Amino acid sequence: MKKRIDRAKVSFFFSSALLLFGYGVAVGVYEIFPYGILDFGFNSVQEAWNDRFHVTRLRPDKHLEVARHPGSGVTQASEEEMAQGYTLISAFVEDRNQLTLIRPNGEEVARWPVRYTRLFPDGRHLEDHGYANPRDWGTDIHGALILPDGSVVFNFEYRGMVKLDRCGEVQWTLPEMTHHSIDLASDGSFWVGGRRRVREPNPYPPIVTPYLDDAVMRVSPEGELLSEFSVVGLFFKNDLQSLLLATGRQRVSDRDHREAVHLNDIEELSPEFAEAFPMFEEGDLLLSLRQLNLIMVVDPETEVIKWHRTGPYIRQHDPDYRADGTISVFDNNVDDQNGAVFGGSRIVLVDPAEETAGFLYGTEEGKKMYTRVRGKHQNLWNGNMLIVESLAGRIFEVDPDGDLVWEFINRYDEDEVARINDALRYPEEYFTVTNWDCG
């Protein structure tokens, strides 16, 4: 006897399936409950999978790149042409994140090996922002400086800010999502980028939540968060929403990890350089926003944007005020073809008064570089420039003609280098330390 089909049950099954499917689509599109839980879970699983070799400590893949340049350590040092001093390097070294201070010949002056899990053991400050607490190899140092007494201040990228004394003893930790750069203000405080995950209620409609906003944070010499303001908020407060929404999209892309602007540098206009910038004032902040190919100058007290410029840089980093009233920018010039399409990364020179732009380095044959992400530069006191080609594991110094006078390669093994995230040169007389020995 042929079995009869219960049409009511079939109808209920398909209706339920359709309803669940529709609700699933709505969760993804409108990010309603339980989107936040699922998103956090997915990000945690994805991060764990990406860091599986770090967790098991089999291989620090996240920190390694194919070597492009020969040699290891200091490969060139022209003492007469280079800016003499000590170089502070933040990078992955051997099997750990480390800050290292070296002499021009590569001789080590001091080192600060660091472990994230020792300094931030629970990571509770990350949970509200959808970030998992990483293992030691799952993060890196990005943004670092050294003070005259030999103490160092640095970020674990999006994980927290730390100060260690000359011998590595912890002075303080700041459990905030600090990142990319640290700038020493004229009053001894620090400017650093922070991050906030924005949910409802949405302070800046029509941008669709959730998204990641960056913050400009001011931190005291003792490691206390003194103040902060929203970078997304700057556009609304200055009637510049057109810059923020230039793509016509109100939803921050998943492809960009829901980052609205990607703040990657803050620099204060110093008293020494203020006269060269009559349109600005001492203390004004120079910001770099990677997602928008945009740099701007902001009064941190009033949050007024005094000047801004888009391009000719693409996904740039590290704009610096210069003594002659210009601004130099590390232009990653990203083309996702290792520089083959746009010609590689460059140092761009912008004149904010004349609204002109040119190039300082990276456009001539034989003087090329490329790093898709990160990258830094420093205008040195003798007219030279120190450049960090991060994904090449390379720091190099060039004279005003662009000729190489010093080079350092962070070799990992025969075929690979480890990334370098920061490098700063300091004249020896900057330090009050006379004995670096910690016993």
C-alpha positions as a Python dict, from the first residue, in 0.01 Angstrom:
ca = {
    (1, 'M'): (0, 0, 0),
    (2, 'K'): (139, 336, -101),
    (3, 'K'): (233, 558, 195),
    (4, 'R'): (46, 886, 203),
    (5, 'I'): (244, 1209, 229),
    (6, 'D'): (148, 1428, 521),
    (7, 'R'): (123, 1759, 340),
    (8, 'A'): (83, 1958, 662),
    (9, 'K'): (417, 1828, 793),
    (10, 'V'): (591, 1892, 461),
    (11, 'S'): (446, 2240, 448),
    (12, 'F'): (557, 2306, 806),
    (13, 'F'): (908, 2176, 732),
    (14, 'F'): (959, 2391, 423),
    (15, 'S'): (799, 2695, 583),
    (16, 'S'): (1028, 2659, 884),
    (17, 'A'): (1332, 2614, 661),
    (18, 'L'): (1235, 2920, 456),
    (19, 'L'): (1178, 3122, 771),
    (20, 'L'): (1515, 3021, 914),
    (21, 'F'): (1685, 3098, 585),
    (22, 'G'): (1518, 3439, 570),
    (23, 'Y'): (1610, 3518, 928),
    (24, 'G'): (1968, 3409, 858),
    (25, 'V'): (1984, 3647, 564),
    (26, 'A'): (1841, 3926, 782),
    (27, 'V'): (2102, 3856, 1052),
    (28, 'G'): (2380, 3891, 795),
    (29, 'V'): (2239, 4197, 620),
    (30, 'Y'): (2097, 4394, 914),
    (31, 'E'): (2328, 4251, 1182),
    (32, 'I'): (2048, 4179, 1427),
    (33, 'F'): (2061, 3925, 1711),
    (34, 'P'): (2258, 3696, 1727),
    (35, 'Y'): (2495, 3862, 1478),
    (36, 'G'): (2731, 3995, 1748),
    (37, 'I'): (2771, 3651, 1910),
    (38, 'L'): (2822, 3477, 1575),
    (39, 'D'): (3062, 3747, 1454),
    (40, 'F'): (3271, 3725, 1770),
    (41, 'G'): (3271, 3345, 1749),
    (42, 'F'): (3368, 3347, 1383),
    (43, 'N'): (3649, 3598, 1442),
    (44, 'S'): (3777, 3393, 1736),
    (45, 'V'): (3777, 3069, 1535),
    (46, 'Q'): (3935, 3242, 1235),
    (47, 'E'): (4207, 3397, 1451),
    (48, 'A'): (4274, 3063, 1619),
    (49, 'W'): (4304, 2891, 1280),
    (50, 'N'): (4531, 3162, 1140),
    (51, 'D'): (4747, 3139, 1450),
    (52, 'R'): (4757, 2759, 1471),
    (53, 'F'): (5132, 2746, 1408),
    (54, 'H'): (5189, 3025, 1660),
    (55, 'V'): (4978, 2853, 1924),
    (56, 'T'): (5168, 2529, 1881),
    (57, 'R'): (5494, 2722, 1844),
    (58, 'L'): (5589, 2521, 1538),
    (59, 'R'): (5670, 2818, 1316),
    (60, 'P'): (5616, 3198, 1341),
    (61, 'D'): (5463, 3228, 993),
    (62, 'K'): (5285, 3554, 1072),
    (63, 'H'): (5617, 3730, 1119),
    (64, 'L'): (5810, 3587, 822),
    (65, 'E'): (5853, 3694, 459),
    (66, 'V'): (6057, 3568, 165),
    (67, 'A'): (6398, 3738, 169),
    (68, 'R'): (6457, 3997, -104),
    (69, 'H'): (6798, 4125, 0),
    (70, 'P'): (7121, 3941, 86),
    (71, 'G'): (7304, 3950, 415),
    (72, 'S'): (7217, 3959, 783),
    (73, 'G'): (7240, 4234, 1043),
    (74, 'V'): (7427, 4548, 939),
    (75, 'T'): (7534, 4492, 578),
    (76, 'Q'): (7655, 4844, 505),
    (77, 'A'): (7772, 5132, 724),
    (78, 'S'): (7939, 5440, 578),
    (79, 'E'): (8042, 5612, 898),
    (80, 'E'): (8124, 5947, 740),
    (81, 'E'): (7795, 5971, 550),
    (82, 'M'): (7546, 5823, 797),
    (83, 'A'): (7381, 5996, 1093),
    (84, 'Q'): (7573, 5865, 1393),
    (85, 'G'): (7374, 5732, 1685),
    (86, 'Y'): (7183, 5435, 1824),
    (87, 'T'): (6896, 5268, 1636),
    (88, 'L'): (6594, 5130, 1821),
    (89, 'I'): (6437, 4839, 1630),
    (90, 'S'): (6108, 4663, 1700),
    (91, 'A'): (6082, 4329, 1522),
    (92, 'F'): (6046, 3955, 1559),
    (93, 'V'): (6390, 3820, 1653),
    (94, 'E'): (6469, 3445, 1660),
    (95, 'D'): (6159, 3319, 1845),
    (96, 'R'): (6011, 3628, 2010),
    (97, 'N'): (5900, 3990, 1979),
    (98, 'Q'): (6182, 4217, 2083),
    (99, 'L'): (6303, 4575, 2103),
    (100, 'T'): (6674, 4607, 2031),
    (101, 'L'): (6905, 4909, 2054),
    (102, 'I'): (7212, 4884, 1831),
    (103, 'R'): (7519, 5085, 1741),
    (104, 'P'): (7596, 5174, 1376),
    (105, 'N'): (7807, 4859, 1335),
    (106, 'G'): (7523, 4637, 1459),
    (107, 'E'): (7665, 4583, 1806),
    (108, 'E'): (7385, 4543, 2058),
    (109, 'V'): (7355, 4809, 2327),
    (110, 'A'): (7042, 4674, 2497),
    (111, 'R'): (6749, 4443, 2432),
    (112, 'W'): (6394, 4405, 2562),
    (113, 'P'): (6245, 4063, 2474),
    (114, 'V'): (5874, 4074, 2553),
    (115, 'R'): (5591, 3824, 2598),
    (116, 'Y'): (5236, 3946, 2550),
    (117, 'T'): (5084, 3680, 2778),
    (118, 'R'): (5309, 3786, 3064),
    (119, 'L'): (5210, 4151, 3037),
    (120, 'F'): (4838, 4103, 2957),
    (121, 'P'): (4749, 3757, 3091),
    (122, 'D'): (4367, 3769, 3067),
    (123, 'G'): (4285, 4003, 2776),
    (124, 'R'): (3946, 4103, 2916),
    (125, 'H'): (3986, 4451, 2767),
    (126, 'L'): (3961, 4296, 2418),
    (127, 'E'): (3635, 4106, 2456),
    (128, 'D'): (3394, 4397, 2415),
    (129, 'H'): (3558, 4484, 2084),
    (130, 'G'): (3538, 4139, 1928),
    (131, 'Y'): (3908, 4059, 1956),
    (132, 'A'): (4041, 3731, 2091),
    (133, 'N'): (4329, 3729, 2337),
    (134, 'P'): (4632, 3609, 2138),
    (135, 'R'): (4928, 3392, 2226),
    (136, 'D'): (5276, 3542, 2227),
    (137, 'W'): (5336, 3480, 1858),
    (138, 'G'): (4987, 3601, 1765),
    (139, 'T'): (5068, 3969, 1806),
    (140, 'D'): (5365, 4199, 1751),
    (141, 'I'): (5517, 4529, 1855),
    (142, 'H'): (5395, 4822, 1645),
    (143, 'G'): (5476, 5169, 1767),
    (144, 'A'): (5776, 5212, 1998),
    (145, 'L'): (6012, 5476, 2133),
    (146, 'I'): (6288, 5506, 2387),
    (147, 'L'): (6326, 5779, 2650),
    (148, 'P'): (6651, 5945, 2758),
    (149, 'D'): (6674, 5727, 3072),
    (150, 'G'): (6671, 5413, 2856),
    (151, 'S'): (6312, 5313, 2931),
    (152, 'V'): (6098, 5202, 2638),
    (153, 'V'): (5729, 5255, 2559),
    (154, 'F'): (5556, 5038, 2300),
    (155, 'N'): (5231, 4889, 2171),
    (156, 'F'): (5132, 4532, 2126),
    (157, 'E'): (4930, 4590, 1809),
    (158, 'Y'): (4562, 4646, 1905),
    (159, 'R'): (4633, 4474, 2237),
    (160, 'G'): (4784, 4724, 2484),
    (161, 'M'): (5055, 4976, 2569),
    (162, 'V'): (5356, 4907, 2794),
    (163, 'K'): (5645, 5089, 2957),
    (164, 'L'): (5958, 4897, 3064),
    (165, 'D'): (6262, 5043, 3236),
    (166, 'R'): (6614, 5016, 3098),
    (167, 'C'): (6651, 4665, 3239),
    (168, 'G'): (6310, 4534, 3134),
    (169, 'E'): (6116, 4580, 3458),
    (170, 'V'): (5751, 4669, 3403),
    (171, 'Q'): (5670, 5033, 3489),
    (172, 'W'): (5308, 5023, 3375),
    (173, 'T'): (5067, 4864, 3131),
    (174, 'L'): (4761, 5023, 2970),
    (175, 'P'): (4491, 4769, 2874),
    (176, 'E'): (4353, 4957, 2573),
    (177, 'M'): (4350, 4867, 2203),
    (178, 'T'): (4648, 5088, 2120),
    (179, 'H'): (4817, 5054, 1784),
    (180, 'H'): (5059, 5162, 1510),
    (181, 'S'): (5252, 5456, 1656),
    (182, 'I'): (5346, 5642, 1973),
    (183, 'D'): (5447, 6009, 1967),
    (184, 'L'): (5610, 6186, 2261),
    (185, 'A'): (5428, 6515, 2323),
    (186, 'S'): (5609, 6831, 2426),
    (187, 'D'): (5465, 6801, 2782),
    (188, 'G'): (5595, 6445, 2827),
    (189, 'S'): (5265, 6267, 2761),
    (190, 'F'): (5212, 6030, 2469),
    (191, 'W'): (4983, 6042, 2166),
    (192, 'V'): (4872, 5697, 2054),
    (193, 'G'): (4601, 5549, 1835),
    (194, 'G'): (4322, 5352, 2001),
    (195, 'R'): (4029, 5148, 1874),
    (196, 'R'): (3661, 5115, 1962),
    (197, 'R'): (3395, 4876, 1831),
    (198, 'V'): (3082, 5082, 1767),
    (199, 'R'): (2741, 4922, 1815),
    (200, 'E'): (2398, 5067, 1884),
    (201, 'P'): (2310, 5334, 1977),
    (202, 'N'): (2496, 5463, 1674),
    (203, 'P'): (2660, 5803, 1737),
    (204, 'Y'): (2719, 5873, 1369),
    (205, 'P'): (2437, 5759, 1143),
    (206, 'P'): (2402, 5681, 857),
    (207, 'I'): (2710, 5455, 897),
    (208, 'V'): (2580, 5107, 962),
    (209, 'T'): (2686, 4944, 1287),
    (210, 'P'): (2884, 4754, 1396),
    (211, 'Y'): (3209, 4903, 1276),
    (212, 'L'): (3555, 4977, 1414),
    (213, 'D'): (3633, 5341, 1486),
    (214, 'D'): (3977, 5469, 1577),
    (215, 'A'): (4048, 5710, 1860),
    (216, 'V'): (4321, 5965, 1921),
    (217, 'M'): (4436, 5895, 2276),
    (218, 'R'): (4651, 6097, 2510),
    (219, 'V'): (4834, 5895, 2777),
    (220, 'S'): (5012, 6039, 3079),
    (221, 'P'): (5380, 5967, 3156),
    (222, 'E'): (5244, 5736, 3430),
    (223, 'G'): (5036, 5532, 3185),
    (224, 'E'): (4689, 5676, 3254),
    (225, 'L'): (4445, 5748, 2971),
    (226, 'L'): (4390, 6126, 2994),
    (227, 'S'): (4158, 6187, 2700),
    (228, 'E'): (4044, 6055, 2365),
    (229, 'F'): (3833, 6157, 2068),
    (230, 'S'): (3676, 5969, 1779),
    (231, 'V'): (3833, 5991, 1434),
    (232, 'V'): (3502, 5915, 1261),
    (233, 'G'): (3351, 6192, 1474),
    (234, 'L'): (3599, 6443, 1328),
    (235, 'F'): (3434, 6419, 987),
    (236, 'F'): (3086, 6488, 1126),
    (237, 'K'): (3202, 6771, 1351),
    (238, 'N'): (3377, 6942, 1058),
    (239, 'D'): (3103, 6883, 796),
    (240, 'L'): (3337, 6659, 598),
    (241, 'Q'): (3113, 6352, 576),
    (242, 'S'): (3174, 6361, 200),
    (243, 'L'): (3534, 6251, 259),
    (244, 'L'): (3435, 5968, 490),
    (245, 'L'): (3161, 5846, 254),
    (246, 'A'): (3342, 5913, -73),
    (247, 'T'): (3276, 5561, -201),
    (248, 'G'): (2902, 5612, -165),
    (249, 'R'): (2880, 5322, 80),
    (250, 'Q'): (2736, 5361, 427),
    (251, 'R'): (2837, 5013, 533),
    (252, 'V'): (3199, 4952, 632),
    (253, 'S'): (3327, 4661, 427),
    (254, 'D'): (3393, 4316, 574),
    (255, 'R'): (3690, 4305, 337),
    (256, 'D'): (3845, 4587, 539),
    (257, 'H'): (3765, 4415, 871),
    (258, 'R'): (3493, 4675, 930),
    (259, 'E'): (3752, 4947, 980),
    (260, 'A'): (3610, 5289, 903),
    (261, 'V'): (3938, 5482, 864),
    (262, 'H'): (4243, 5279, 986),
    (263, 'L'): (4434, 5548, 1173),
    (264, 'N'): (4802, 5455, 1149),
    (265, 'D'): (4999, 5758, 1270),
    (266, 'I'): (4975, 6058, 1502),
    (267, 'E'): (5244, 6326, 1525),
    (268, 'E'): (5238, 6647, 1728),
    (269, 'L'): (5371, 6972, 1579),
    (270, 'S'): (5671, 7048, 1799),
    (271, 'P'): (5777, 7395, 1922),
    (272, 'E'): (6091, 7362, 1707),
    (273, 'F'): (5894, 7319, 1383),
    (274, 'A'): (5590, 7537, 1458),
    (275, 'E'): (5724, 7855, 1293),
    (276, 'A'): (5768, 7669, 964),
    (277, 'F'): (5390, 7600, 955),
    (278, 'P'): (5216, 7940, 995),
    (279, 'M'): (4877, 7789, 903),
    (280, 'F'): (4901, 7555, 1204),
    (281, 'E'): (4984, 7592, 1572),
    (282, 'E'): (5219, 7419, 1811),
    (283, 'G'): (5051, 7101, 1936),
    (284, 'D'): (4839, 7042, 1624),
    (285, 'L'): (4824, 6674, 1533),
    (286, 'L'): (4911, 6522, 1196),
    (287, 'L'): (4700, 6211, 1133),
    (288, 'S'): (4719, 5941, 865),
    (289, 'L'): (4401, 5753, 764),
    (290, 'R'): (4491, 5459, 542),
    (291, 'Q'): (4145, 5354, 421),
    (292, 'L'): (4084, 5701, 275),
    (293, 'N'): (4434, 5772, 136),
    (294, 'L'): (4408, 6082, 354),
    (295, 'I'): (4628, 6286, 587),
    (296, 'M'): (4500, 6575, 797),
    (297, 'V'): (4603, 6828, 1060),
    (298, 'V'): (4374, 6857, 1364),
    (299, 'D'): (4360, 7081, 1669),
    (300, 'P'): (4327, 6824, 1951),
    (301, 'E'): (4158, 7073, 2184),
    (302, 'T'): (3880, 7190, 1951),
    (303, 'E'): (3883, 6889, 1713),
    (304, 'V'): (3887, 7131, 1420),
    (305, 'I'): (4041, 6993, 1100),
    (306, 'K'): (4270, 7270, 976),
    (307, 'W'): (4397, 7100, 661),
    (308, 'H'): (4360, 6774, 475),
    (309, 'R'): (4480, 6613, 155),
    (310, 'T'): (4392, 6296, -33),
    (311, 'G'): (4677, 6138, -236),
    (312, 'P'): (4894, 6108, -436),
    (313, 'Y'): (4972, 5831, -185),
    (314, 'I'): (4784, 5500, -168),
    (315, 'R'): (4728, 5335, 174),
    (316, 'Q'): (5004, 5547, 321),
    (317, 'H'): (5173, 5545, 663),
    (318, 'D'): (5380, 5773, 884),
    (319, 'P'): (5347, 6138, 770),
    (320, 'D'): (5611, 6357, 939),
    (321, 'Y'): (5639, 6733, 985),
    (322, 'R'): (5967, 6866, 844),
    (323, 'A'): (6173, 7167, 951),
    (324, 'D'): (6120, 7343, 616),
    (325, 'G'): (5738, 7352, 641),
    (326, 'T'): (5673, 7044, 431),
    (327, 'I'): (5535, 6703, 521),
    (328, 'S'): (5695, 6374, 416),
    (329, 'V'): (5479, 6062, 385),
    (330, 'F'): (5560, 5692, 354),
    (331, 'D'): (5350, 5604, 48),
    (332, 'N'): (5293, 5229, 35),
    (333, 'N'): (5152, 5282, -316),
    (334, 'V'): (4973, 4949, -291),
    (335, 'D'): (4886, 4764, -611),
    (336, 'D'): (4873, 4403, -477),
    (337, 'Q'): (5124, 4310, -751),
    (338, 'N'): (5440, 4363, -542),
    (339, 'G'): (5480, 4710, -687),
    (340, 'A'): (5484, 4593, -1049),
    (341, 'V'): (5189, 4811, -1154),
    (342, 'F'): (5241, 5140, -968),
    (343, 'G'): (5618, 5121, -933),
    (344, 'G'): (5666, 5037, -566),
    (345, 'S'): (5653, 5228, -238),
    (346, 'R'): (5780, 5586, -221),
    (347, 'I'): (5848, 5876, 11),
    (348, 'V'): (5616, 6160, -93),
    (349, 'L'): (5680, 6526, -11),
    (350, 'V'): (5374, 6750, 40),
    (351, 'D'): (5375, 7128, 81),
    (352, 'P'): (5053, 7215, 270),
    (353, 'A'): (5092, 7590, 203),
    (354, 'E'): (5141, 7559, -172),
    (355, 'E'): (4926, 7244, -209),
    (356, 'T'): (5196, 7073, -415),
    (357, 'A'): (5344, 6725, -396),
    (358, 'G'): (5661, 6557, -517),
    (359, 'F'): (5883, 6259, -437),
    (360, 'L'): (6189, 6222, -215),
    (361, 'Y'): (6269, 5854, -268),
    (362, 'G'): (6158, 5543, -451),
    (363, 'T'): (6099, 5663, -807),
    (364, 'E'): (6447, 5610, -957),
    (365, 'E'): (6571, 5279, -1097),
    (366, 'G'): (6803, 5108, -853),
    (367, 'K'): (6640, 5296, -564),
    (368, 'K'): (6315, 5107, -535),
    (369, 'M'): (6136, 4946, -240),
    (370, 'Y'): (5796, 4794, -167),
    (371, 'T'): (5598, 4702, 140),
    (372, 'R'): (5227, 4638, 101),
    (373, 'V'): (5158, 4709, 468),
    (374, 'R'): (5331, 4908, 740),
    (375, 'G'): (5648, 5102, 661),
    (376, 'K'): (5806, 5402, 835),
    (377, 'H'): (6061, 5674, 777),
    (378, 'Q'): (6253, 5928, 983),
    (379, 'N'): (6406, 6256, 866),
    (380, 'L'): (6748, 6262, 1031),
    (381, 'W'): (6939, 6562, 1167),
    (382, 'N'): (7211, 6550, 898),
    (383, 'G'): (6965, 6556, 607),
    (384, 'N'): (6958, 6178, 560),
    (385, 'M'): (6650, 5959, 586),
    (386, 'L'): (6601, 5630, 772),
    (387, 'I'): (6344, 5403, 603),
    (388, 'V'): (6173, 5084, 724),
    (389, 'E'): (6076, 4848, 441),
    (390, 'S'): (5875, 4630, 676),
    (391, 'L'): (5787, 4323, 471),
    (392, 'A'): (6141, 4308, 335),
    (393, 'G'): (6276, 4284, 691),
    (394, 'R'): (6495, 4580, 607),
    (395, 'I'): (6598, 4917, 752),
    (396, 'F'): (6813, 5145, 540),
    (397, 'E'): (6947, 5498, 546),
    (398, 'V'): (6992, 5714, 238),
    (399, 'D'): (7161, 6049, 189),
    (400, 'P'): (6982, 6349, 26),
    (401, 'D'): (7068, 6206, -318),
    (402, 'G'): (6902, 5876, -231),
    (403, 'D'): (7231, 5684, -209),
    (404, 'L'): (7253, 5401, 44),
    (405, 'V'): (7479, 5471, 344),
    (406, 'W'): (7353, 5216, 601),
    (407, 'E'): (7149, 4896, 591),
    (408, 'F'): (7020, 4633, 832),
    (409, 'I'): (6854, 4300, 739),
    (410, 'N'): (6652, 4106, 998),
    (411, 'R'): (6748, 3759, 872),
    (412, 'Y'): (6547, 3463, 1004),
    (413, 'D'): (6696, 3178, 801),
    (414, 'E'): (6856, 3119, 461),
    (415, 'D'): (6538, 3195, 268),
    (416, 'E'): (6336, 3422, 494),
    (417, 'V'): (6345, 3742, 692),
    (418, 'A'): (6133, 3850, 988),
    (419, 'R'): (5927, 4166, 957),
    (420, 'I'): (6054, 4492, 1104),
    (421, 'N'): (5780, 4719, 1233),
    (422, 'D'): (5964, 5025, 1364),
    (423, 'A'): (6308, 5182, 1368),
    (424, 'L'): (6419, 5515, 1512),
    (425, 'R'): (6769, 5665, 1522),
    (426, 'Y'): (6877, 5863, 1830),
    (427, 'P'): (7197, 6067, 1870),
    (428, 'E'): (7411, 5929, 2149),
    (429, 'E'): (7384, 6255, 2345),
    (430, 'Y'): (7005, 6208, 2366),
    (431, 'F'): (7055, 5954, 2643),
    (432, 'T'): (7125, 6023, 3008),
    (433, 'V'): (7233, 5660, 3048),
    (434, 'T'): (7609, 5611, 3079),
    (435, 'N'): (7608, 5242, 3171),
    (436, 'W'): (7369, 5008, 2986),
    (437, 'D'): (7477, 4701, 3180),
    (438, 'C'): (7192, 4547, 3381),
    (439, 'G'): (7402, 4273, 3538),
}
